[in-house]
Each structure stands twice: as structure tokens, then as C-alpha cells.
Amino acid sequence: MNLSPLQKLIKSSPLERLAPFLEEDYLQQITHGDFPKWRQRLSELPQIKPSAVSLGDTISIGTSEDSDPAIIESLQGQLREFIPWRKGPFNLFGTHIDTEWQSQIKWNRLRREISSLKDRKVLDVGCGNGYSGFRMLESGAELVLGIDPHIAYVAQFWLLKHFIPELPIFVLPLTLEQMPSPMRHFDTVFSMGVIYHRRSPIDHLLQLKNCCRPGGEVILESIYVDGEEGYCLTPIKKYARMSNVWFLPSIKTLMQWMRRCGFIDIRVIDESVTTAEEQRKTEWMPFDSLESALNPEDPKLTIEGLPAPKRIVVSATCP
């Protein structure tokens, strides 16, 4: 959890307004998500220098030959203490972490459709454990900052970062609402799989715009439902077993929202149906996954009888 490299990077830049969130006083105030437990586990990680790092489809850090077998075996046990691993996959010193989401499938669908990330400062909202952020570095990003309020996933990132501290990628336990305003500094802003969890999707779009420089790009992914402009599904209680899904727009409605918020050059860059190849239960995420969220007699419906998840990725320019 060494945040001093980020403190140096943001000093005397517009991002310096994030400095209070890097202080120990702020971290000490985080009581949700059993934060002290995760900090203790992070402090117990071994010091191993990886002989190689690869930021491809599987984020690979080191090999099993990089330390004593007993230390590698102990690390395997420590990695399991951070279950559930949802985004990935990863390989740490020979241990393959088969995550719930095969996140490389999503990344490979969009990476050629977005503006080049070379030398860009990128904000990844709702980044989880940072898998996509590593892929953004692979694509040439100068700096990747991820924010996510879910402490367990932030802890997973800090575990990974422990072994590769030199990479210019960071994840902070923050919500988008906590970002200083205005913060129109990032060249590219990602919001992947977040907007339908927000009670006010319009506010979410405006907050994304607040973080993106004029002429920069916002990449937004959402679950969508079929329907005309103006149509939006609001689940009564749950959607695909999730209780925190509020609004599922049609494609035309989502684009209408973005136009209303002032975005320009709005275009759909990918549409897909979520399948068990991309999201499934594994030994590293042994809880309910997509299969249990779908109607066993009709997989085109959720267990609640609503349309099964279909996803859209939209690119837009900030004016």
C-alpha cells in the first residue's frame, strides 16, 4: 500500500487535489469492507522480485522459479485468502487465477475501436482489481488511475501492485462522487459495468464528463434491453439476482441520455450477449455466477423473468 509514487506523480498537477485521499488519516477512516483485515493480509505478503511481467490476455507476474518453493507455496495460500477473484485472469509466480470474468474477451472487443491510449492519462471508474487498467498500460497509457469503493477488490489490486510497484497504475478506494470537481484532466475515462448500479444515471454521466478533458473520450459499458428511445427497464427488486440494479436503458435511450448530458460524436462500438464462456463460477470465485442468474428453462430470461444480460459499449467525446 505504498502510495508515495502516486503522491510524487500528482504533485503540482491538477490531480494534486486527490492528495487528501492518499493520506493515512483518510485510509484510517475506512471502516467498511473489513479494511483492517485486508491491510493485515497485504502486510504479510512475501518480497519477491518477478523475473518477467506480461500484460497480455493473462496478466502474468513472475514465474515459479523466482523464489523458494516453500515461499511460492505459501503465496498460493495467501492468494486464496483474497477470494472471490472476479476480474482477470492472472498468473502470479506460476499460480493461475481463473477468475469469474474472462475479462480479456471484453477488452479485446473494444480495444481496437477506441482512440489510442498511447501517452494518455486514463481514469477507470469501478475498476475492481485493475485488470483492465493493466491492459490500458499495455496499450501505451502514461498513467492509469482506477477508483472503486469495494475494498476487497481494491485489496486484490494492492496485492498485485506489491510485486510490480514501478508500473504507473494505481487504484484508490474512492467513489466517482468523491472526485474533486471540476477535474477535467483525464484524456480517456472508462466506466465499464457501473451505470446500471447508479440510482441516478444522468448524474453518473455528468460526473464522468467532469473528469474528462475537453476533446477527451469517455468509454461507457452498460447492460441494455431492447426498446425504443425513452424506454428503460426498472427492476422491481432484483435483476439477475442483483439487488443494486436500478435502470436498464434501451440503446437509443442510453444515447439520448448522453446527448442530453452534452456528449458529442456518440457511437456504439460493441454489442454482445453475456455467455457462460465469459462469466462463470470457478474455484477462485466459487459463488453464484451467470448460470444461476438465468432461467434454467429459458436462458434468454433472468431468474426473475426479465431479459437476460446483453451489453453495449459506447464511445463519446467530451466537448
C-alpha positions in Angstrom: 0.0 0.0 0.0 2.8 2.4 -0.8 1.1 5.4 -2.3 4.2 7.6 -2.3 4.9 7.1 -6.0 1.4 8.4 -6.8 1.9 11.3 -4.4 5.0 12.3 -6.4 3.2 11.9 -9.7 0.3 14.2 -8.8 2.3 16.9 -7.1 2.0 20.3 -8.8 -0.6 18.8 -11.3 -4.4 19.2 -11.4 -4.5 15.7 -9.8 -2.9 17.1 -6.6 -6.4 17.7 -5.3 -6.6 13.9 -4.8 -3.8 14.2 -2.2 -6.1 14.0 0.9 -7.3 10.6 -0.3 -3.7 9.3 -0.2 -3.1 10.2 3.4 -3.1 7.7 6.3 -5.8 9.8 8.0 -8.2 9.1 5.2 -7.4 5.4 5.0 -7.8 5.0 8.7 -11.4 6.4 8.4 -12.4 3.5 6.1 -14.2 1.0 8.3 -16.4 -0.8 5.7 -15.3 -3.9 3.8 -13.2 -5.1 6.8 -10.4 -2.8 5.6 -8.1 -3.6 8.6 -8.2 -7.3 7.7 -7.1 -6.7 4.2 -4.3 -4.4 5.2 -3.1 -7.1 7.6 -3.1 -9.7 4.8 -1.3 -7.3 2.5 1.4 -6.7 5.1 2.1 -10.4 5.2 3.0 -10.8 1.5 6.5 -12.0 0.7 9.0 -9.9 -1.0 9.6 -11.5 -4.5 11.0 -9.7 -7.5 9.4 -11.1 -10.7 11.8 -12.1 -13.4 9.2 -11.1 -16.1 5.9 -9.3 -16.4 3.4 -9.7 -19.2 0.3 -7.5 -19.5 -1.5 -9.6 -22.2 -4.7 -11.6 -22.0 -3.5 -13.1 -18.8 -1.7 -10.7 -16.5 1.4 -12.6 -15.6 3.8 -11.6 -12.9 6.9 -13.7 -12.4 7.4 -17.5 -12.5 7.5 -20.3 -10.0 11.3 -20.2 -10.3 11.5 -16.7 -8.8 11.6 -17.8 -5.2 12.0 -20.8 -2.9 9.3 -23.5 -3.4 8.1 -23.1 0.2 7.6 -19.3 -0.3 5.7 -19.9 -3.6 3.5 -22.5 -1.9 2.8 -20.1 0.9 1.9 -17.4 -1.6 -0.6 -19.7 -3.2 -2.5 -20.0 0.1 -2.4 -16.2 0.6 -3.9 -15.6 -2.9 -6.8 -17.8 -1.9 -7.5 -15.6 1.1 -8.5 -12.9 -1.4 -11.3 -15.0 -2.9 -13.6 -14.1 -4.7 -11.5 -13.1 -7.8 -14.0 -11.7 -10.2 -11.9 -9.9 -12.9 -8.9 -11.4 -14.6 -7.3 -13.8 -15.4 -4.0 -13.5 -13.6 -0.9 -15.7 -13.1 1.3 -14.9 -10.1 4.6 -16.8 -9.9 3.1 -19.9 -11.5 -0.3 -19.8 -9.8 -3.1 -19.4 -12.4 -6.1 -17.4 -11.0 -9.1 -18.5 -13.1 -11.4 -15.6 -12.4 -15.2 -15.4 -12.8 -15.0 -13.0 -15.7 -12.7 -13.8 -18.6 -12.1 -10.0 -18.9 -9.8 -10.4 -21.9 -12.9 -11.2 -24.0 -14.4 -7.8 -23.2 -11.2 -5.9 -23.6 -10.4 -7.5 -27.0 -13.9 -6.5 -28.3 -13.2 -2.8 -27.7 -9.5 -2.1 -27.7 -9.3 -1.5 -31.5 -12.5 0.6 -31.5 -11.4 3.3 -29.1 -8.9 6.1 -29.5 -5.3 5.2 -29.0 -4.3 5.2 -25.3 -0.6 6.0 -26.1 0.7 8.6 -23.7 -2.8 9.2 -22.3 -3.8 9.7 -18.7 -6.7 7.3 -18.0 -9.4 7.1 -15.3 -11.0 3.7 -14.8 -14.2 4.1 -12.8 -15.4 1.0 -11.0 -12.1 -0.7 -11.9 -12.3 -3.6 -9.5 -8.9 -5.2 -9.1 -7.5 -3.3 -12.0 -7.3 -6.0 -14.8 -8.5 -3.6 -17.5 -6.1 -0.9 -16.2 -3.1 -3.3 -16.8 -4.4 -3.7 -20.4 -4.6 0.1 -20.7 -0.9 0.2 -19.8 -0.2 -2.4 -22.4 -1.9 -0.1 -24.9 0.6 2.7 -24.0 -1.2 4.7 -21.3 1.1 7.1 -19.5 -0.9 6.8 -16.2 -3.9 4.7 -15.2 -5.9 5.7 -12.1 -8.6 3.3 -11.0 -11.2 4.1 -8.4 -13.6 1.6 -6.7 -15.3 1.7 -3.3 -15.3 -2.1 -2.9 -12.4 -2.7 -0.5 -11.9 -6.4 -1.3 -11.2 -5.7 -5.0 -9.0 -2.8 -4.2 -7.0 -5.1 -1.9 -6.6 -7.5 -4.7 -5.1 -4.7 -6.8 -2.7 -3.7 -4.0 -1.7 -7.3 -3.8 -0.7 -7.3 -7.4 0.9 -3.9 -7.2 3.0 -5.1 -4.3 5.1 -7.2 -6.7 5.2 -4.5 -9.6 5.4 -1.2 -7.8 7.1 0.5 -10.7 4.2 0.4 -13.0 2.3 3.7 -13.4 -1.1 2.2 -12.4 -2.9 2.9 -9.1 -6.3 2.1 -7.5 -7.8 4.1 -4.8 -10.8 3.2 -2.6 -13.0 6.1 -3.9 -16.4 6.6 -5.5 -16.8 8.8 -8.5 -18.8 11.2 -6.4 -15.8 11.8 -4.2 -13.7 13.0 -7.1 -12.9 16.8 -6.8 -15.0 19.0 -9.1 -14.1 20.1 -11.6 -11.4 17.5 -12.5 -11.3 17.8 -16.3 -7.9 16.3 -16.6 -8.1 12.7 -18.0 -7.7 12.0 -21.7 -9.8 8.9 -21.5 -12.4 7.9 -18.9 -13.8 4.4 -18.7 -17.0 3.4 -16.9 -17.5 -0.3 -17.5 -20.5 -2.0 -16.0 -21.2 0.8 -13.5 -24.1 3.0 -14.7 -26.9 0.5 -14.1 -25.8 0.3 -10.5 -26.3 4.0 -10.0 -29.6 5.4 -8.7 -29.1 8.5 -10.9 -27.6 7.5 -14.3 -27.7 11.1 -15.5 -25.6 12.3 -12.6 -23.2 9.4 -13.3 -22.7 10.6 -16.9 -22.2 14.2 -15.8 -19.6 13.1 -13.3 -17.7 11.2 -16.0 -17.8 14.3 -18.1 -16.5 16.3 -15.2 -13.3 14.1 -15.1 -12.6 14.2 -18.9 -10.7 17.0 -20.6 -12.4 18.8 -23.5 -11.8 16.7 -26.6 -11.2 13.6 -24.5 -13.0 10.3 -24.8 -15.5 8.5 -22.5 -16.0 4.8 -22.9 -19.2 3.6 -21.3 -20.4 0.0 -21.0 -23.9 -0.9 -19.8 -26.4 -3.8 -19.8 -29.2 -2.8 -22.1 -32.6 -4.0 -23.0 -34.4 -3.9 -26.4 -36.8 -1.0 -26.8 -37.4 2.4 -28.4 -36.0 5.7 -27.4 -37.2 6.6 -24.0 -37.7 3.0 -22.8 -35.9 1.9 -19.7 -36.4 -1.2 -17.6 -36.5 -0.6 -13.8 -36.4 -4.0 -11.9 -38.9 -4.2 -9.1 -36.5 -5.9 -6.7 -33.6 -7.7 -8.3 -32.1 -8.3 -11.8 -30.1 -11.5 -12.4 -30.0 -11.9 -8.6 -28.5 -8.4 -8.2 -30.4 -6.1 -5.9 -28.4 -3.0 -6.9 -29.6 -2.7 -10.5 -31.7 0.4 -11.0 -32.1 1.3 -14.6 -31.5 -0.7 -17.8 -31.9 1.5 -20.8 -32.5 0.7 -24.4 -29.6 1.6 -26.7 -31.5 4.6 -28.1 -32.3 5.7 -24.5 -28.7 5.5 -23.4 -27.6 7.5 -26.4 -30.3 10.0 -25.6 -29.1 10.3 -22.1 -25.5 11.0 -23.3 -26.7 13.7 -25.8 -28.7 15.3 -23.0 -25.5 15.5 -20.9 -23.7 17.2 -23.7 -21.6 14.4 -25.2 -20.8 14.5 -28.9 -19.7 12.0 -31.5 -21.6 9.3 -29.7 -21.2 5.9 -31.3 -21.9 2.3 -30.5 -18.6 0.3 -30.7 -19.8 -3.1 -29.5 -22.9 -5.1 -28.7 -22.7 -8.6 -27.1 -24.7 -11.2 -25.2 -23.1 -12.3 -21.9 -22.4 -16.0 -22.0 -21.0 -18.7 -19.7 -17.8 -18.6 -21.6 -17.2 -15.0 -20.4 -18.7 -15.2 -16.9 -18.8 -18.3 -14.8 -18.2 -19.9 -11.4 -14.6 -21.1 -10.8 -12.6 -22.3 -7.9 -11.3 -18.7 -7.5 -14.9 -17.4 -7.5 -17.0 -20.3 -6.0 -20.2 -18.4 -5.5 -23.3 -17.9 -7.8 -22.5 -16.6 -11.2 -24.3 -16.1 -14.5 -25.7 -19.6 -14.8 -27.6 -19.3 -11.5 -28.9 -15.9 -12.6 -30.6 -17.2 -15.7 -33.9 -19.1 -16.1 -32.9 -22.8 -16.5 -35.8 -23.3 -18.9 -35.1 -20.3 -21.0 -31.6 -18.7 -20.8 -32.9 -15.7 -22.7 -34.5 -14.7 -19.4 -33.1 -14.0 -16.0 -34.3 -16.0 -13.0 -36.8 -13.2 -12.3 -38.2 -13.5 -15.9 -36.6 -10.3 -17.2 -34.5 -10.1 -20.4 -31.1 -11.8 -19.9 -28.0 -9.5 -19.9 -26.9 -8.0 -23.2 -24.1 -5.4 -23.1 -23.3 -2.4 -25.2 -20.1 -0.3 -25.3 -20.4 3.4 -26.4 -17.7 5.9 -27.2 -18.3 9.6 -26.9 -16.3 12.8 -27.0 -16.4 15.4 -24.2 -17.0 19.0 -25.5 
